[in-house]
Amino acid sequence: MQELINVTRTHLPPLEEYVARLEEIWSRNWVTNYGPVVQELEEKLKQYFGVKHLFYVGNGTIALQIAIKAAGLKDEIITTPFSYVATTSAIVWENCIPVYADIEANSLCIDPAKLRSKISARTSAILATHVYGNPCDTHAIEKVAKEHNLKVIYDAAHSYGVEYEGKSLLQYGDISTISFHATKLFHTIEGGAIITNDDALAEKISLMMNFGHSAPTQFDELGINGKNSEIHAAIGLCMMDRIPMLIEKRKLIFAIYDSIINWEQLRKPVIRENTLYNYSYYPVIFKDEQSLLKVQEALGAENIFPRRYFYPSLTKLPYVTEQQAPVAEDIANRVLCLPLYPELDRENISRICRIINNNC
Ligand SMILES: *Cc1c(COP(=O)(O)O)cnc(C)c1O
């Protein structure tokens, strides 16, 4: 039986480091409710991203939901059809309506030129994803938003470690959200964060993520339980220093894939200029879906499992009204994320490339 190769493999920090953190938690017997480990993680992440407010929450999906609620969004939110389902489901869960603007064929992020025609009197915001950590055209998006008095939220789930125009990608928008799920580059097994530089939004978020408590017996907002635990935060503290090393290793794997794959029939998304990338995903765009399926089957036969990420286009979800987004639908049918994690060795990368080259 050949070794199993998945699209990703969770990186866990050295167990001794984590156990040392656990021993501190045990000695305090303070396991959740904004304990010292969560506070330390929030401080370190705030410094690292260079942002004013950051709230560590249970996952990237509740981060989106609280962001939508805190920003007071109603009715229509213009969003991208090419993202993970959570970007749209959070909108619908908060009783808003997703209106899709199609994506740029190169960056795979929302196309600012497609925004204006989607704006109506009912539009309250733009919610865009930095797809695979590739920055949206933030300037063009924010220009349209400003003209129409719309809030901008970025689903920055993939954006840890990305710099755009010399600063963290997490600094953009009225609010950015991020996921720290085990499949992401930086993770706390489950987790996420809500980031803003706006004091009034920050105040709302901090109340909303903790049941609306402003004091032990006082509730100033409608809230939910968005908190995360000391046990999860401790993983994050053990992971943080390891990320630069992990990014370096991923960058090497990128270079190997880049050099061995036969690009005649394939292409990759184009990373926006002035980006310091985090090498979080290795998506390949096939010439058509048939050729993708053929490669996927050939890889599967060798116990190699890339992921159709993102598929299908969110316009196809059963709980949204039908809308057209031809570029997103086309790309979603043809894109495959190849295995990418630091332990993937050259031999296996070559084997994956060989199977791809032989099948398309
Ligand atoms: C992972 C992801 C999410 C959801 O984050 P969770 O922490 O798994 O809830 C949302 N949006 C995008 C683009 C993601 O990739």
The ligand as an SDF file (V2000), in Angstrom:
LIG
                    3D

 15 15  0  0  0  0  0  0  0  0999 V2000
  -11.5880   27.8000    6.0570 C   0  0  0  0  0  0  0  0  0  0  0  0
  -12.3940   28.9030    5.5020 C   0  0  0  0  0  0  0  0  0  0  0  0
  -13.4710   29.4680    6.1940 C   0  0  0  0  0  0  0  0  0  0  0  0
  -14.0450   28.8650    7.4380 C   0  0  0  0  0  0  0  0  0  0  0  0
  -13.1920   28.8170    8.5230 O   0  0  0  0  0  0  0  0  0  0  0  0
  -13.4510   27.7510    9.6780 P   0  0  0  0  0  0  0  0  0  0  0  0
  -12.4120   28.1150   10.6970 O   0  0  0  0  0  0  0  0  0  0  0  0
  -13.2530   26.3850    9.1070 O   0  0  0  0  0  0  0  0  0  0  0  0
  -14.8360   27.9740   10.1870 O   0  0  0  0  0  0  0  0  0  0  0  0
  -14.1090   30.5750    5.6540 C   0  0  0  0  0  0  0  0  0  0  0  0
  -13.7260   31.0850    4.4730 N   0  0  0  0  0  0  0  0  0  0  0  0
  -12.7190   30.5570    3.7620 C   0  0  0  0  0  0  0  0  0  0  0  0
  -12.3260   31.1890    2.4710 C   0  0  0  0  0  0  0  0  0  0  0  0
  -12.0390   29.4310    4.2470 C   0  0  0  0  0  0  0  0  0  0  0  0
  -11.0740   28.8810    3.5070 O   0  0  0  0  0  0  0  0  0  0  0  0
  1  2  1  0
  2  3  1  0
  2 14  2  0
  3  4  1  0
  3 10  2  0
  4  5  1  0
  5  6  1  0
  6  7  2  0
  6  8  1  0
  6  9  1  0
 10 11  1  0
 11 12  2  0
 12 13  1  0
 12 14  1  0
 14 15  1  0
M  END
$$$$
